[in-house]
Amino acid sequence: MTANIGTIDRNLRLLLGVALLSLVFVGPQTPWGLVGLIPLVTGLARFCPVYRIAGISSCANPES
């Protein structure tokens, strides 16, 4: 599994994931905040299956 998520993309995914996940604990306390797990996990893994299917890579060096 080669990385296909670059640094900026990764940071945005991590930020979005944490923000959405926080909705489970604070704010409206809605289970929709669990959707935040998707960008959080893809950001941590630096791999997005949707990018792979579409042939997209935001990574400058996809081998690292």
N, C-alpha and C positions, 0 to 999 in steps of 0.2 A: 504494500500500500504506500504509494508515493505521495508526498505532500502536494496539495494543489491549492492551498490557502496561504496568501502572503501575510506579511506582518500587520499591515493596516487592516486588512480584512479580518484577520484573527482577533486583533484588539477590539474591533467593532462588534464582532460576534460574542466575545467574552463579556463586553459591557452590556450588550443587549440581553444576553442570557441571564446575567446576574440581575439586571433590572426587571425582567419578566418574572424570574423565579422569586424575587422579593414580593411580588403580588400575592403569593401564597401565604406569606407570613404577616405582611403589613398592608395597609391600604384596604381595598375592597375584599381581600382574602378570598379570592376566586380561584378555583382549580385551573382556570385557563392560564395561570401563571406557570404551570408545568410545561407549557409549550417552550418556555425558556431553556429547558434541558437540551433542546435540539441545537440551537446556536452555541450553547455552552460546550456541549460534547464535541461538536464539529470544530469549534475553535481550539479546544484542548488537543484534539487529535490532529489538527492541521489538515484534515481530509474531509471533503464534502462529496458524498455520492452523487448528488445532483450535478455538481460541477463535472464530475467524471463522465456522466452520461452525456452531458452537453458538450464535452470537450473543452471546458473552460479551465483556466488556471490563473490565479492572481498571484502566484508565487514566482519570484524572480528566478529562483533556482529550484525547480521541481524535484531534484534528486535529494535535497537535504530534508 
